[in-house]
Amino acid sequence: MTLLIAAGALIALLSLTQFLVRRSMDDGQSSN
């Protein structure tokens, strides 16, 4: 059960990092 929680936290962290990277890339390239 602990392994499942750790895997879920890891996936959430990765998706959050990817979201932040995409947002910073969008801020750099587009002038919206």
C-alpha atoms as an extended CHARMM CRD file, in Angstrom:
* protein
*
        32  EXT
         1         1  MET       CA              0.0000000000        0.0000000000        0.0000000000  PROA      1               0.0000000000
         2         2  THR       CA              2.8370000000        2.4040000000        0.8180000000  PROA      2               0.0000000000
         3         3  LEU       CA              4.3970000000        1.6240000000       -2.5650000000  PROA      3               0.0000000000
         4         4  LEU       CA              1.1480000000        2.6020000000       -4.3000000000  PROA      4               0.0000000000
         5         5  ILE       CA              1.0510000000        5.9340000000       -2.4570000000  PROA      5               0.0000000000
         6         6  ALA       CA              4.7030000000        6.5870000000       -3.3140000000  PROA      6               0.0000000000
         7         7  ALA       CA              4.0820000000        5.8070000000       -6.9880000000  PROA      7               0.0000000000
         8         8  GLY       CA              1.0720000000        8.1320000000       -7.0550000000  PROA      8               0.0000000000
         9         9  ALA       CA              3.0680000000       10.9380000000       -5.4350000000  PROA      9               0.0000000000
        10        10  LEU       CA              5.9020000000       10.4470000000       -7.9290000000  PROA      10              0.0000000000
        11        11  ILE       CA              3.5160000000       10.6110000000      -10.9070000000  PROA      11              0.0000000000
        12        12  ALA       CA              1.8540000000       13.7310000000       -9.4920000000  PROA      12              0.0000000000
        13        13  LEU       CA              5.2600000000       15.3750000000       -9.0010000000  PROA      13              0.0000000000
        14        14  LEU       CA              6.3260000000       14.5410000000      -12.5620000000  PROA      14              0.0000000000
        15        15  SER       CA              3.1100000000       15.8780000000      -14.0920000000  PROA      15              0.0000000000
        16        16  LEU       CA              3.3690000000       19.0430000000      -11.9870000000  PROA      16              0.0000000000
        17        17  THR       CA              6.9640000000       19.5830000000      -13.1430000000  PROA      17              0.0000000000
        18        18  GLN       CA              5.9540000000       19.0240000000      -16.7730000000  PROA      18              0.0000000000
        19        19  PHE       CA              3.0980000000       21.5200000000      -16.3720000000  PROA      19              0.0000000000
        20        20  LEU       CA              5.4080000000       24.1660000000      -14.9180000000  PROA      20              0.0000000000
        21        21  VAL       CA              7.9930000000       23.6250000000      -17.6650000000  PROA      21              0.0000000000
        22        22  ARG       CA              5.3380000000       23.9340000000      -20.3670000000  PROA      22              0.0000000000
        23        23  ARG       CA              3.9460000000       27.0940000000      -18.8070000000  PROA      23              0.0000000000
        24        24  SER       CA              7.3850000000       28.7110000000      -18.5730000000  PROA      24              0.0000000000
        25        25  MET       CA              8.1180000000       27.7310000000      -22.1980000000  PROA      25              0.0000000000
        26        26  ASP       CA              4.8030000000       29.2650000000      -23.2950000000  PROA      26              0.0000000000
        27        27  ASP       CA              5.6260000000       32.4600000000      -21.3910000000  PROA      27              0.0000000000
        28        28  GLY       CA              8.9650000000       32.6540000000      -23.1860000000  PROA      28              0.0000000000
        29        29  GLN       CA              7.7410000000       32.0090000000      -26.7290000000  PROA      29              0.0000000000
        30        30  SER       CA              4.2200000000       33.4410000000      -27.0880000000  PROA      30              0.0000000000
        31        31  SER       CA              3.3290000000       37.0680000000      -26.3820000000  PROA      31              0.0000000000
        32        32  ASN       CA             -0.1480000000       36.5090000000      -24.9710000000  PROA      32              0.0000000000
